[in-house]
Amino acid sequence: MSTPIELLPNPSLRTEADYPFCPGCGHGPVLDALNEALMKLQLAPQEVVIVSDIGCSGLSDQYFTTSAFHGLHGRSITYATGIKLMRPDLAVVVIMGDGGTGIGGAHMLSAARRNIGITVLVLNNFNFGMTGGQHSTTTPEGFLTPTTPSGNLEAPLDICATVGVNGAAYSYRGTSFDHDLADRIAEGVATEGFAMLDVWDLCTAYFVRNNQFGRRQIDATMEALGLESGVLYRSDKPEFAAAYRKLAGGQHEGLRVKRVKATAAVRLDKRMHFVVAGSAGGRVRSAARLVATAAMRAGWWSAQRDDYPITVKSGHSVSEVIISPGEIHYSGIERPNVLVVVSEDGYGKAGPYLASMTPDDTVFVVADLPRPDTAAEVITIDPNQSDVRIAKAARALAMVAKAVQTSGVVPFELFEESAGEGGFGEKNLELVAAGVGLPAG
Amino acid sequence: MTALGGLRITTASIEREFTDGATAIVRGALAGGCNFFAGYPITPASPILMMMLRDLPARGGIGMQGEDEMASIGMCIGAAMSGARAMTATAGPGISLYSENIGLALIGEVPLVIVDVQRLGPSTGAATTTAQGDIQFVRWGTAGGFPIIALCPSTIAECYTLTMKAFDLAERFRCPVFLMADKELALTMRTVDPADYEDAVVRERPVIDPEDLDPPAEYRYEPPGEVVPMQLYGGKHPVRFTGSTHDQHAYITKQPEIVGPLNQHLISKIDDHLDEIALVDTDLEDGANTLLAGYGVTAGSVREAVAAARAEGTKVSSITIQSLWPIPERQIRDAASDVDRVVMAELNPGLYKRELERVLPDKEIVSIARTDGVLISPSQLLEVIE
């Protein structure tokens, strides 16, 4: 590092301690360049957070007087992102090795895509220097390491291109021998968005020894791989933390709370169970919801437990509604008083319910399904007999309306009040009327 | 058919909510001062992620969807060290991926709330089926075996209160605090009386500059168990943080005379303050010979079983354990002092039963445990009450 000391505007951010690196290791010169860059930028120690990864590069933060975060292997970018999001005014510099780059690859990609305003310095010496010199994601093909004893077969990661084509604001490739390294690091730190500096250096403990590798071989390897050095990518996409704050402030209705006023006082002697079994995408849950909220209009308590497969608009959708005169602590249902089977998917899930039901209970089943074998009273409903067309996705609401009206499980007027609320109110009431008008047998 | 007739109420005397535990957790977090959330989509915890990301920006907070679970909890830890009150939410598979960072938050003494909306495992298990299989996992789920705090709400209103409480304990002890929910509690909609939402006291975060600590330091381990105020990035002086064993300035060391007190401190700060953390809800009846015990969703079945048994004239007591870790041993012993039998209801292979066997060696412990995704019903519990 040849910059004369008298030109430096700020005190050093290095501690007095000597680096712990092996003789000839490239990490020390890169860290000296980082110190020089921070001095050039006139940053005070408390304005900088060095986030160090794991491995030899992970020791780096201890040789700076700045704030420091030394976390887990490969996750340094995630901590740096959290710090930058909360404190966009701080300079956040990640120091990681090629090991951390590999294991944390998803974070590197995401940081570039987000263009979060951190600077990542990869001390890239092509192997795991702290754990025995094993091959890493940047070990070039053919090179020898203890884990590639016959030569590496995997292509090396092009760090700069990877982040460059994915949105990074600044991406630079160089070596620990570059005379302009401090200037490039300063450029990276001064960049508002995501800056990546892939700095190739020598691991004298392993890679140099195992491959007769040296300064000239670094340059030769770069050339053989067809990789360029210098500033390779720039973009002026807005920095994430700033862009996030700019977008924030919009009000979004998010919370899943429905406030329901009791508009009637109706006596209910015992808990009732109302189950709708249909298909996902068939608005089963919203139809069941109207029964639950209608019960609350009567001053009762309700619970709605939905069951569905992990898919969204295929497979079954079953909603169990409990209606109770008092608070419900147990939300399971052993025996429905009313079961509405809307579709074949629901039919497939209805077996245990049907088996549990008694002659006091009622099953409403869509007419195109076979008549279920159960002790309960069975009422068949044919949605095709309606004057107005009832689409498949609307069958649940129409049939639930018919079941509510017939069974009286909740006062029908209150069900209508629930159905008539909100943006879909008018459409819902049309379907309720169509459902009630269906012949039942 | 029920006719309303003259039963109409003209004054709106009762207004209740129809809502779920996930919503209550979000409201509790916001009331508890949460201003940073990061999470990764996973059933059945995703509604918390979506609600937090919708709600936080307008309140000046930050909500992030991480590229994976490691990123999500990592962002939370970085943000917490920069002044955030942070929360993340996931399910069992996500806790697996949080594991290493949970250890980082422990050793770095980072306040953090982690919501686990439990689903049936192992592995992918059944994403939309409820379970309580993670309760030992969160206790022992990171290297080292050091204590954590885990709260477990059993009602929607408790989801609100205990989330606030989790934020308070995270600050008080500078450690990750788990909120153990499950699919049933988080996603089943229920009627809730708004009066049941009790606010927990959430203490202010004391912050100190490292230079103002005497002597200046980032961390202090003596006396063990005394928690030093947070030191945040971006203050007057630099702040150092490390996940490696370290001295009081966060410089890496393996000297036994430094590492010993550091690790003892991490144990003592929890174990020496058990009564500050312990939360149980007991319902004891004179002359009862059985204590029904539940936590989370099984506590609801316990409550209904108790009501049904007493209606039949059977005496029975119950306890709802709301702080699973550290184990509220004294409170459990007190509740069980007059019974011969304790029935532990849980949706896992009997994971807390073994704790009760240790805490109550002279009692008969009956395990009601299900791993088939079906809730334990009150009638299943009534069968074991004599």
Interface residues (C-beta under 8 A of the other chain):
Chain A: P45 Q46 E47 V48 V49 V51 L59 D61 Q62 T65 T66 S67 A68 F69 H70 G71 L72 G74 R75 T78 Y79 A80 T81 G82 I83 L85 M86 R87 D89 L90 A106 H107 L109 S110 Y244 L247 A248 G249 G250 Q251 H252 E253 G254 L255 R256 V257 K258 R259 V260 K261 A262 T263 A264 A265 V266 R289 A292 T293 M296 G299 W300 W301 S302 A303 Q304 R305 D306 D307 Y308 P309 I310 E327 I328 H329 Y330 S331 G332 E334 Q405 T406 G408 V410 P411 F412 E413 L414
Chain B: M1 T2 A3 L4 L7 R8 I9 A12 S13 I14 E15 R16 E17 F18 T19 D20 A22 T23 V26 R27 F36 A38 T43 P47 M50 M51 R54 D55 P57 A58 G60 I62 M64 G66 E67 D68 M70 A71 G74 M75 C76 I77 G78 A79 A80 M81 S82 G83 A84 A86 E100 N101 L104 G108 A127 T128 T155 E184 L187 T188 M189 R190 T191 D193 Y233 G234 G235 K236 H237 P238 V239 R240 F241 T242 G243 S244 A250 Y251 I252 V297 A299 G300 S301 R303 E304 V374 L375 S377 P378 S379
